[in-house]
Amino acid sequence: MLENIFSELKDLLWGLGIISFAIVGLLILPKNLSHKLGQYPLVLAIMFCSIIYMVIKVFN
């Protein structure tokens, strides 16, 4: 039982790590690149979907 809890905790930490890395990566982008990304919502949607996909893969 304790092993299952640690396994789920490890998965949760992986998911939080991926999301945190993505947020920090977007925050440290230069301002002009950030504005360019804002002009292309499809690129942002693809980035969002890929991050969510990675998190789902970690939890499965």
Number of C-alpha atoms within 10 A of each C-alpha: 6 7 8 9 10 11 12 13 12 14 18 14 13 16 20 13 13 15 17 12 13 14 11 10 10 13 11 9 11 9 10 9 11 13 11 10 14 12 11 10 11 11 12 13 11 11 13 13 12 12 17 15 11 14 19 12 11 15 12 6
